[in-house]
Amino acid sequence: MASRFELKKSKNDKFVFNLTFMVLADSGKLILTSELYGSKASALNGIESVKKNAPAAVTDDQTA
């Protein structure tokens, strides 16, 4: 099992990325969708930021 980033261009020519958790033969489970970025370089920087910061993320359970 692995995750992958999918970089896409929106209908209004902005860039967005999705993080998908891949499960065997499944097409994947969407984990997150980014904000819209004005440039591809900015979106790629966003991906790098998630890669760098996500391992240290904690869970903030606001359901209680």
Secondary structure, 3 states (H helix, E strand, C coil): CEEEEEEEECCCCCEEEEEEEECCCCCCEEEEECCCECCHHHHHHHHHHHHHHHHHCCCCCCCC
